[in-house]
Amino acid sequence: MRPYRPRLGSIPLVLIVSVYLLALTNDTFWRKGLAYLGGHEGQLAALGFCLLLLCVAALTTFSAKYIVKPFLIFAILVAATASYFVDTFGLVIDREMIQNVALTTSSEAAHLLSPGLLAHLLAYGILPSLLVALVKVAHRPFWEKVRVNSLVIFPCLGVTVAIVLANYPSFSSTFRSHRDLMASFNPAAPIVATVKYAIREMEERDIVAAPLGTDARPAARAGGTGKPLVTVVVVGETARAANFGLYGYARDTNPELSRRDVVAFQNVASCGTSTAVSVPCMFSNLTRGGYSSKAGRSVENLTDVLSHAHVDVRWLDNNTGSADVADRIPYEYLPATKDPRFCSDGECHDEILVEHLRTALADVRQDTVIFLHQLGSHGPAYHLRAPAAFQRYQPTCRDESFADCTREEIVNAYDNTILYTDHVLAEIVDLLADRTDLAASMLYVSDHGESLGENGLYLHAIPYFMAPSTQTHVPMIAWFSEPYRRETGIDAACVAARKDDPLSHDNFFHTVLGTAEIATSVYDRGLDALAPCRSATPQLAAARETAR
């Protein structure tokens, strides 16, 4: 005896799935709608009805035989997956978020496969999909299906247009003021974002970067001792200024750096809220206002300009890659070493950067710029980012979904990552200080910040227009050895006095060039955060004018 299978027409099945998607996979959308349209529940209901009609129209378009059930199951699984991350972490799934997903490594993905996610997918994705698969769909002849589907699709679209026109003032003002509302709607938001990302990647895949700063060369220096100039640039990961002791945090998360002669710039804004945006943006000379993915890929970046100056430039990576900015310079991916002193399960603690920096410094014979890319405070597995010796703040969250964690435990785990970053940076400073045969400096800046539960938001990558300061206010810390100060004439007291200047990632490109004493026509003294404190700046500027 064959098992019973319910029999439905494609239109009724589409309607049932549409109601399911709207009602059960859009909790965040409805919560935001109630908040943004509070007191206007009728208009929220009208918006919901419009979305239901659009969902019915869209799914009906794909209701042909052999297509309808796979497409409905696809929509259900996408909505179930997206709703988990949107509801749990307060994320907005836009094109940049899809880019982050595309760049996620297997070890990062493993941290996200929590019991909470699997349970959510089972309840909201797999079981409903099995029910759809169980249904036996009654299909009409082709031309009859075209006629009936048209009688569903076009009235749905017509009624939607009528409702939108009747509520246009309210809808338009809400969408302009709260663009995150529709960005929370499943499954439309993640599907549209994925399509946008795919289109952009196809459009930009054949772009060849135009040369930049080919006139670059080492500039004249104040000291003239002949010591190699070594600039170590540490690109931090997910470190927010609010949790650094050097920035006024209640906890002493910087006990080691606070005992070194460092300058912590207090007002630095990131270019983006994710690595995939911030890193290529800060390494470009376009500034945040002029940067786009296409514009950034169309021209060489800071690492190329340094290469044109014939300094030794290299990238040591303990993250998931350089976001393409190190494609044309020597690059080493440190997790591939599987060094048992620092690494396990495909990831390494950041002290591996110090060890490889030590090796690199032993070979320095000329001016050198070394970029160190941290794993830093990358979440949600904060508890894995710091060794046991730096797990000071307890108890810590050890659940990557945060489901069984208090906010205090999440913050504790995060603060331990900052404590460990403090140690790593202090080790770098000490290593450079010991090399008195080098004129060494260190510049640390984080790519973006992080949300730790404020206003229900976690992690990062919120669209910049609505991102909280915790995701955009980042630490930037500088240190200069005595030989570097003599060689370049930089006034450390002047730098310290300017620590409250308003800065951003826009300053990074030019500050690194200035710190490395590189003369080139693409250098902008006005965007070099240290230029007013460098006595060699007139010589540097003169050399750059000659380079023009």
FENNORPE-V240763 format. One record per backbone hydrogen bond with DSSP energy under -0.5 kcal/mol. NH is the residue of the N-H (numbers start at 1). CO is the residue of the C=O. If there is no record, write none. Layout:
BEGIN
nh:NH co:CO
nh:NH co:CO
END
This chain:
BEGIN
nh:8 co:6
nh:8 co:136
nh:10 co:138
nh:13 co:9
nh:14 co:10
nh:15 co:11
nh:16 co:12
nh:17 co:13
nh:18 co:14
nh:19 co:15
nh:20 co:16
nh:21 co:17
nh:22 co:18
nh:23 co:19
nh:24 co:20
nh:25 co:21
nh:30 co:26
nh:31 co:27
nh:32 co:28
nh:33 co:29
nh:34 co:30
nh:35 co:31
nh:36 co:32
nh:37 co:33
nh:38 co:35
nh:40 co:37
nh:43 co:40
nh:44 co:40
nh:45 co:41
nh:46 co:42
nh:47 co:43
nh:48 co:44
nh:49 co:45
nh:50 co:46
nh:51 co:47
nh:52 co:48
nh:53 co:49
nh:54 co:50
nh:55 co:51
nh:56 co:52
nh:57 co:53
nh:58 co:54
nh:59 co:55
nh:60 co:56
nh:61 co:57
nh:62 co:58
nh:62 co:59
nh:63 co:60
nh:67 co:64
nh:68 co:64
nh:71 co:67
nh:72 co:68
nh:73 co:69
nh:74 co:70
nh:75 co:71
nh:76 co:72
nh:77 co:73
nh:78 co:74
nh:79 co:75
nh:80 co:76
nh:81 co:77
nh:82 co:78
nh:83 co:79
nh:84 co:80
nh:85 co:81
nh:86 co:82
nh:87 co:83
nh:88 co:84
nh:89 co:85
nh:90 co:86
nh:91 co:85
nh:93 co:183
nh:94 co:92
nh:98 co:94
nh:99 co:95
nh:100 co:96
nh:101 co:97
nh:102 co:98
nh:103 co:99
nh:104 co:101
nh:109 co:105
nh:110 co:106
nh:111 co:107
nh:112 co:108
nh:112 co:109
nh:113 co:109
nh:113 co:110
nh:114 co:112
nh:118 co:114
nh:119 co:115
nh:120 co:116
nh:121 co:117
nh:122 co:118
nh:123 co:119
nh:124 co:120
nh:125 co:121
nh:126 co:121
nh:127 co:122
nh:129 co:125
nh:130 co:126
nh:131 co:127
nh:132 co:128
nh:133 co:129
nh:134 co:130
nh:135 co:131
nh:135 co:132
nh:136 co:6
nh:137 co:135
nh:138 co:8
nh:139 co:137
nh:145 co:141
nh:146 co:142
nh:147 co:143
nh:148 co:144
nh:149 co:145
nh:150 co:146
nh:151 co:147
nh:152 co:148
nh:152 co:149
nh:153 co:149
nh:154 co:150
nh:156 co:152
nh:157 co:153
nh:158 co:154
nh:159 co:155
nh:160 co:156
nh:161 co:157
nh:162 co:158
nh:163 co:159
nh:164 co:160
nh:165 co:161
nh:166 co:162
nh:167 co:163
nh:168 co:165
nh:171 co:167
nh:172 co:168
nh:173 co:169
nh:174 co:170
nh:175 co:171
nh:176 co:172
nh:177 co:173
nh:178 co:174
nh:181 co:178
nh:183 co:179
nh:184 co:181
nh:185 co:182
nh:186 co:184
nh:189 co:185
nh:191 co:187
nh:192 co:188
nh:193 co:189
nh:194 co:190
nh:195 co:191
nh:196 co:192
nh:197 co:193
nh:198 co:194
nh:199 co:195
nh:200 co:196
nh:201 co:197
nh:202 co:198
nh:203 co:199
nh:204 co:200
nh:205 co:201
nh:207 co:204
nh:209 co:207
nh:210 co:298
nh:216 co:213
nh:217 co:519
nh:218 co:309
nh:219 co:517
nh:222 co:487
nh:223 co:487
nh:224 co:487
nh:230 co:228
nh:230 co:439
nh:231 co:229
nh:231 co:368
nh:232 co:230
nh:232 co:441
nh:233 co:231
nh:233 co:370
nh:234 co:232
nh:234 co:443
nh:235 co:233
nh:235 co:372
nh:236 co:234
nh:236 co:445
nh:240 co:238
nh:241 co:473
nh:243 co:240
nh:244 co:241
nh:247 co:244
nh:248 co:245
nh:249 co:244
nh:253 co:251
nh:255 co:252
nh:258 co:254
nh:259 co:256
nh:260 co:257
nh:262 co:260
nh:263 co:478
nh:265 co:263
nh:265 co:476
nh:266 co:499
nh:267 co:499
nh:267 co:501
nh:269 co:503
nh:270 co:472
nh:272 co:447
nh:277 co:274
nh:278 co:274
nh:279 co:275
nh:280 co:275
nh:281 co:277
nh:282 co:278
nh:283 co:279
nh:284 co:281
nh:290 co:286
nh:290 co:287
nh:291 co:287
nh:296 co:292
nh:297 co:293
nh:298 co:294
nh:299 co:296
nh:300 co:210
nh:302 co:283
nh:304 co:301
nh:305 co:301
nh:306 co:302
nh:307 co:303
nh:308 co:304
nh:309 co:305
nh:310 co:307
nh:311 co:306
nh:312 co:367
nh:313 co:311
nh:314 co:369
nh:315 co:330
nh:316 co:371
nh:317 co:315
nh:317 co:332
nh:318 co:316
nh:318 co:373
nh:325 co:322
nh:327 co:324
nh:329 co:326
nh:330 co:313
nh:332 co:315
nh:334 co:317
nh:334 co:332
nh:335 co:317
nh:336 co:333
nh:337 co:334
nh:338 co:335
nh:342 co:339
nh:343 co:339
nh:344 co:347
nh:347 co:344
nh:349 co:342
nh:352 co:349
nh:353 co:350
nh:354 co:350
nh:355 co:351
nh:356 co:352
nh:357 co:353
nh:358 co:354
nh:359 co:355
nh:360 co:356
nh:361 co:357
nh:362 co:358
nh:363 co:359
nh:363 co:360
nh:364 co:361
nh:368 co:229
nh:369 co:312
nh:370 co:231
nh:371 co:314
nh:372 co:233
nh:372 co:370
nh:373 co:316
nh:373 co:371
nh:374 co:235
nh:374 co:372
nh:377 co:237
nh:378 co:375
nh:382 co:380
nh:384 co:381
nh:385 co:382
nh:390 co:387
nh:391 co:388
nh:392 co:390
nh:394 co:392
nh:397 co:409
nh:400 co:398
nh:402 co:399
nh:405 co:402
nh:410 co:406
nh:411 co:407
nh:412 co:408
nh:413 co:409
nh:414 co:410
nh:415 co:411
nh:416 co:412
nh:417 co:413
nh:417 co:414
nh:418 co:414
nh:419 co:415
nh:420 co:416
nh:421 co:417
nh:422 co:418
nh:423 co:419
nh:424 co:420
nh:425 co:421
nh:426 co:422
nh:427 co:423
nh:428 co:424
nh:429 co:425
nh:430 co:426
nh:431 co:427
nh:432 co:428
nh:433 co:429
nh:434 co:430
nh:435 co:431
nh:435 co:432
nh:436 co:434
nh:438 co:435
nh:439 co:228
nh:440 co:438
nh:441 co:230
nh:442 co:479
nh:443 co:232
nh:444 co:477
nh:445 co:234
nh:446 co:475
nh:447 co:236
nh:449 co:471
nh:450 co:470
nh:451 co:459
nh:453 co:457
nh:456 co:453
nh:457 co:454
nh:458 co:89
nh:459 co:451
nh:461 co:273
nh:466 co:463
nh:467 co:463
nh:467 co:464
nh:471 co:468
nh:472 co:468
nh:472 co:469
nh:473 co:469
nh:474 co:268
nh:474 co:472
nh:476 co:265
nh:477 co:444
nh:478 co:263
nh:479 co:442
nh:481 co:440
nh:485 co:481
nh:486 co:482
nh:487 co:483
nh:488 co:484
nh:489 co:485
nh:491 co:533
nh:492 co:490
nh:495 co:491
nh:496 co:492
nh:497 co:493
nh:498 co:494
nh:498 co:495
nh:499 co:496
nh:501 co:498
nh:503 co:267
nh:503 co:501
nh:505 co:269
nh:507 co:504
nh:508 co:505
nh:509 co:505
nh:511 co:507
nh:512 co:508
nh:513 co:509
nh:514 co:510
nh:515 co:511
nh:516 co:512
nh:517 co:514
nh:518 co:513
nh:519 co:217
nh:519 co:517
nh:520 co:518
nh:523 co:520
nh:525 co:523
nh:527 co:524
nh:528 co:525
nh:529 co:527
nh:531 co:528
nh:533 co:530
nh:534 co:531
nh:535 co:489
nh:535 co:533
nh:536 co:488
nh:537 co:534
nh:538 co:535
nh:540 co:536
nh:541 co:537
nh:542 co:538
nh:543 co:539
nh:544 co:540
nh:545 co:541
nh:546 co:542
nh:547 co:543
nh:548 co:544
END
